[in-house]
Amino acid sequence: MNYKEEKKDIIYWAHQLNEKGLVQVRSGNISSRLADNKTPPPKVLGGSTCARLCPPVPVRVLGYEGIPVDKILITSHNSYLGYLEEKEILLTDSQGTILEGEGELTSEQELHLSIYNKFKNARVVLHAHPSYTIAFFHYFDKLEIFSFETKFYLGGIKAITQTTPTVTEIEPVLAALESNNIVVLKNHGVVAMGGSFKEAFSLIELLEEQAKVNLIVQKPETLPGRQAGRAQKPDYKNIREKQEGKRYKLLSKEHMGRLMELVNNDKEVQALGQKYDLTCTLAVKNQDNNMAMCFYYDKGKIIKTDNNENAEFVIIGKEAILKKVFNREVDPFVALTQGKVKSKGDFTKMSKWYPVMVRTFKLWEQAPVE
């Protein structure tokens, strides 16, 4: 089987990366995981409001558990993505053995294979070298996002130090991708994964646009070596330690009670809840043990909690990712839009309550989980 349609997709998105200035000359590489015919595609609800910058980014719902690593299409070593030809796309197995195609494997094929083996929902991996992103993270450690739309889909971006021209330190990249579907490699480029080319490409394009804006706004005054004014990463460990060392069992009765107390005693949440009429039921479910907790909101105030999973809005995730969300190591909105958690309900309605939920999620830092 020659996978002509799949190769056409790779060529199209390779050209897009080049035309948008996200790769140059012979930099960057692309891969796509091939699913068997029995695997259904991921279902999609909703989409991005950032039409100016990116195409719709799907939000996954129940019913899709990922696809097995079987065969992979990947661009060959030294490919010029702007002029990519079909013969430069290699077909490999899950161990990186070439089954079809001309040329050598890209030096970063191990990175691609490692991502597919760890993240079963990933269908594509893009490695690009966007200029503004590289420049921004040369001067700064943290990207402050100004627009609501971009913040909703990018969240906190991690920059990882790499000491070699090729990505040889893979574990830090995999760890960062647990929290966000895109990661920056300092003085090198970016790696993005997604359920489709459009999804992964949009993250790279969004990040590049935001980096460009930030370079204009922040204006680094000095040349390399600049230290003054460097933004610092949030010290989540220190935040949690300030809470007298108290940690809660995820989704336990005590955990629910503490979250309810924080929300109902916060004047800002209560004022915003009244203003935006936050009235709904919202449940969070642990996919590993089926435990759920449900919050009953009435104009921003939580009037009741129980273990009902049949709420108006339901967020479902594996325990490991839910712990990251509740400890604010992963932005809840980004976890949703990037498919790290699944959802039930029309979450487009949730957008009107965005200011309330942002403040609510901030309060979660005061109730860290074990």
FENDA-V513179 format. One record per backbone hydrogen bond with DSSP energy under -0.5 kcal/mol. CO is the residue of the C=O (numbers start at 1). NH is the residue of the N-H. If there is no record, write none. Layout:
{{CO | NH} {CO | NH}}
//
This chain:
{{3 | 7} {4 | 8} {5 | 9} {6 | 10} {7 | 11} {8 | 12} {9 | 13} {10 | 14} {11 | 15} {12 | 16} {13 | 17} {14 | 18} {15 | 19} {16 | 20} {17 | 22} {17 | 23} {18 | 21} {21 | 131} {22 | 129} {24 | 27} {25 | 81} {29 | 127} {30 | 75} {31 | 125} {32 | 73} {33 | 35} {34 | 71} {36 | 39} {38 | 40} {45 | 59} {49 | 51} {50 | 53} {50 | 54} {56 | 58} {58 | 60} {59 | 45} {60 | 343} {61 | 64} {68 | 70} {70 | 94} {71 | 34} {72 | 92} {73 | 32} {74 | 90} {75 | 106} {76 | 79} {79 | 81} {80 | 83} {81 | 84} {85 | 88} {86 | 89} {87 | 102} {88 | 76} {88 | 90} {90 | 74} {90 | 92} {91 | 99} {91 | 100} {92 | 72} {93 | 96} {97 | 93} {100 | 91} {104 | 77} {106 | 109} {108 | 112} {109 | 113} {110 | 114} {111 | 115} {112 | 116} {113 | 117} {114 | 118} {115 | 119} {118 | 120} {119 | 122} {120 | 67} {123 | 33} {124 | 194} {125 | 31} {126 | 128} {126 | 192} {127 | 29} {128 | 190} {130 | 134} {131 | 135} {132 | 136} {133 | 137} {134 | 138} {135 | 138} {135 | 139} {136 | 139} {136 | 140} {142 | 144} {143 | 145} {147 | 151} {148 | 152} {149 | 153} {150 | 153} {150 | 154} {151 | 155} {156 | 158} {158 | 160} {158 | 184} {160 | 186} {166 | 168} {168 | 170} {169 | 173} {170 | 173} {170 | 174} {171 | 175} {172 | 176} {173 | 177} {174 | 178} {175 | 178} {176 | 179} {176 | 180} {181 | 193} {183 | 191} {184 | 160} {184 | 186} {185 | 188} {185 | 189} {189 | 185} {190 | 128} {191 | 183} {192 | 126} {194 | 123} {194 | 124} {196 | 200} {197 | 201} {198 | 202} {199 | 203} {200 | 204} {201 | 205} {202 | 206} {203 | 207} {204 | 208} {205 | 209} {206 | 210} {207 | 211} {208 | 212} {209 | 213} {210 | 214} {211 | 215} {212 | 216} {213 | 217} {214 | 218} {215 | 219} {223 | 226} {227 | 230} {234 | 236} {235 | 239} {236 | 240} {237 | 241} {238 | 242} {240 | 243} {240 | 245} {241 | 244} {243 | 246} {248 | 370} {249 | 252} {252 | 256} {253 | 257} {254 | 258} {255 | 259} {256 | 260} {257 | 261} {258 | 262} {259 | 263} {260 | 264} {261 | 265} {263 | 266} {265 | 267} {266 | 270} {267 | 271} {268 | 272} {269 | 273} {270 | 274} {271 | 275} {272 | 276} {273 | 277} {273 | 278} {277 | 279} {278 | 300} {280 | 297} {281 | 313} {282 | 295} {283 | 315} {284 | 293} {285 | 287} {285 | 317} {286 | 290} {291 | 286} {293 | 284} {294 | 306} {295 | 282} {295 | 297} {296 | 303} {296 | 304} {297 | 280} {298 | 301} {301 | 298} {301 | 303} {304 | 296} {306 | 294} {309 | 311} {313 | 283} {314 | 344} {315 | 285} {316 | 342} {317 | 287} {318 | 322} {319 | 323} {320 | 324} {321 | 325} {322 | 326} {323 | 327} {324 | 329} {324 | 330} {325 | 328} {331 | 335} {332 | 336} {333 | 337} {334 | 338} {335 | 340} {335 | 341} {336 | 339} {342 | 316} {343 | 62} {344 | 314} {345 | 347} {346 | 349} {348 | 351} {349 | 352} {350 | 353} {351 | 354} {353 | 356} {353 | 357} {354 | 358} {355 | 359} {356 | 360} {357 | 361} {358 | 362} {359 | 363} {360 | 364} {361 | 364} {362 | 365} {363 | 366} {364 | 367} {368 | 248}}
//
